[in-house]
Amino acid sequence: MNARSCLAALLLVHSCAALAHSLDEEALADLTARPSIGLYKAYAEFKMARYDSARSIWQALAGKGVAEAWFHLGILAEDGLGEARDARAALAHYLRGAEAGSTKAQYRLGLLYLEGGLVAPDREQARYWLAVAAANGDDEAARRLDALRREARSR
């Protein structure tokens, strides 16, 4: 990255930081126009326990088809962060994210089906979602899938 690119990135991040507490329609439009910056900003809000702001940004990004936003909305719903815990909503968010290409959501679904909790354990679904995540480059999903295969062979 050259000096000009670094300066542009710093200015962009600074302008997003100025939006911290004024997430009106214009601010959301600016963040959704640059999804990577929007995801970064929402995550910063999340880490500062500003769950309503994070949710607003992730909802706007999800509305624009950003798969990772669905995953993060699932986390908020599953853990009850800034909202009541809602297993059904969490599962629906993870599924939308997974189907839209979020490797994190694909891996999370694989774990949920493997371990149960939000859903009844289902080894077939676990294998499917872990395989999808692994095919998309998730190394941990590949390790879990391999362990499932070894376990099945040893039976």
C-alpha positions as CSV (number, residue, x, y, z in Angstrom):
1,M,0.0,0.0,0.0
2,N,1.5,3.3,-1.0
3,A,1.4,6.6,1.0
4,R,-1.6,8.0,-1.0
5,S,-3.6,4.8,-0.3
6,C,-2.7,4.9,3.4
7,L,-3.8,8.5,3.6
8,A,-7.1,7.8,1.8
9,A,-7.8,4.8,4.1
10,L,-7.1,6.9,7.2
11,L,-9.4,9.7,6.0
12,L,-12.1,7.2,5.3
13,V,-11.8,5.5,8.7
14,H,-11.8,8.9,10.4
15,S,-14.9,10.0,8.5
16,C,-16.6,6.8,9.6
17,A,-15.5,7.3,13.2
18,A,-17.2,10.7,13.1
19,L,-20.5,8.9,12.3
20,A,-20.3,6.9,15.6
21,H,-23.3,8.3,17.2
22,S,-25.2,9.7,14.3
23,L,-26.4,6.7,12.3
24,D,-29.0,8.5,10.3
25,E,-30.0,7.4,6.8
26,E,-27.2,9.3,5.2
27,A,-24.6,7.8,7.5
28,L,-25.9,4.3,6.9
29,A,-26.0,4.9,3.1
30,D,-22.3,6.0,3.3
31,L,-21.4,2.8,5.3
32,T,-23.3,0.5,3.0
33,A,-21.7,2.1,-0.1
34,R,-18.4,0.8,1.3
35,P,-19.3,-2.6,2.8
36,S,-15.8,-3.4,4.1
37,I,-15.8,-0.1,6.0
38,G,-19.3,-0.7,7.2
39,L,-18.4,-4.1,8.6
40,Y,-15.4,-2.6,10.3
41,K,-17.4,0.2,11.8
42,A,-20.2,-2.1,13.0
43,Y,-17.6,-4.4,14.6
44,A,-16.1,-1.5,16.4
45,E,-19.5,-0.5,17.7
46,F,-20.1,-4.1,18.7
47,K,-16.8,-4.3,20.6
48,M,-17.7,-1.1,22.5
49,A,-21.0,-2.7,23.4
50,R,-23.0,-0.3,21.3
51,Y,-25.2,-3.1,20.0
52,D,-28.0,-0.9,18.7
53,S,-25.5,0.9,16.4
54,A,-23.8,-2.3,15.3
55,R,-27.2,-3.8,14.6
56,S,-28.3,-0.8,12.5
57,I,-25.2,-1.0,10.4
58,W,-25.4,-4.8,10.0
59,Q,-29.1,-4.6,9.1
60,A,-28.4,-2.0,6.4
61,L,-25.5,-4.1,5.0
62,A,-27.6,-7.2,5.1
63,G,-30.3,-5.4,3.1
64,K,-27.6,-4.7,0.5
65,G,-26.7,-8.4,0.3
66,V,-23.6,-8.4,2.5
67,A,-23.4,-12.0,3.7
68,E,-21.1,-11.3,6.7
69,A,-23.7,-8.9,8.1
70,W,-26.2,-11.8,8.4
71,F,-23.7,-13.7,10.4
72,H,-23.2,-10.9,12.9
73,L,-26.9,-10.4,13.2
74,G,-27.1,-14.0,14.2
75,I,-24.5,-13.5,16.9
76,L,-26.5,-10.7,18.4
77,A,-29.7,-12.8,18.4
78,E,-28.1,-15.9,19.6
79,D,-26.3,-14.2,22.5
80,G,-29.0,-11.7,23.3
81,L,-26.8,-8.7,22.9
82,G,-28.9,-5.6,22.9
83,E,-32.0,-7.7,22.3
84,A,-33.7,-10.6,23.8
85,R,-32.2,-14.0,22.9
86,D,-33.9,-15.4,19.9
87,A,-32.7,-18.8,18.7
88,R,-35.1,-18.9,15.8
89,A,-33.9,-15.4,14.5
90,A,-30.3,-16.4,15.1
91,L,-30.7,-19.6,13.0
92,A,-32.5,-17.7,10.3
93,H,-29.7,-15.0,10.2
94,Y,-27.0,-17.7,10.0
95,L,-28.8,-19.5,7.3
96,R,-29.3,-16.3,5.2
97,G,-25.6,-15.5,5.7
98,A,-24.5,-19.1,4.8
99,E,-26.6,-19.2,1.7
100,A,-25.2,-15.8,0.7
101,G,-21.6,-17.0,1.0
102,S,-20.5,-16.2,4.6
103,T,-17.9,-18.8,5.5
104,K,-18.4,-17.8,9.2
105,A,-22.1,-18.4,9.0
106,Q,-21.5,-21.7,7.2
107,Y,-19.1,-22.9,9.9
108,R,-21.4,-21.7,12.7
109,L,-24.3,-23.7,11.2
110,G,-22.0,-26.7,10.9
111,L,-21.2,-26.4,14.6
112,L,-24.8,-25.8,15.6
113,Y,-26.0,-29.0,13.8
114,L,-23.0,-30.9,15.2
115,E,-23.4,-29.9,18.8
116,G,-27.1,-29.0,19.0
117,G,-28.3,-26.1,21.1
118,L,-30.3,-23.8,18.7
119,V,-31.2,-26.8,16.6
120,A,-31.5,-30.5,17.1
121,P,-28.2,-32.3,16.4
122,D,-28.1,-33.4,12.7
123,R,-24.9,-35.0,11.5
124,E,-25.9,-34.8,7.9
125,Q,-26.5,-31.0,8.1
126,A,-23.4,-30.6,10.2
127,R,-21.3,-32.4,7.5
128,Y,-23.0,-30.4,4.7
129,W,-22.3,-26.9,6.3
130,L,-18.8,-27.9,7.4
131,A,-18.0,-29.1,3.9
132,V,-19.3,-25.9,2.4
133,A,-17.2,-23.8,4.8
134,A,-14.2,-26.0,4.2
135,A,-14.6,-25.6,0.4
136,N,-14.7,-21.9,0.9
137,G,-11.3,-22.0,2.7
138,D,-12.2,-22.4,6.4
139,D,-9.4,-24.5,7.8
140,E,-11.2,-25.2,11.1
141,A,-14.2,-26.4,9.3
142,A,-12.0,-28.8,7.2
143,R,-10.5,-30.2,10.5
144,R,-13.9,-30.7,12.0
145,L,-15.2,-32.4,8.8
146,D,-12.1,-34.6,8.7
147,A,-12.7,-35.6,12.4
148,L,-16.4,-36.5,11.5
149,R,-15.2,-38.6,8.7
150,R,-12.7,-40.5,10.8
151,E,-15.3,-41.0,13.5
152,A,-17.8,-42.4,10.9
153,R,-15.1,-44.9,9.6
154,S,-14.3,-46.1,13.1
155,R,-17.9,-47.1,13.8
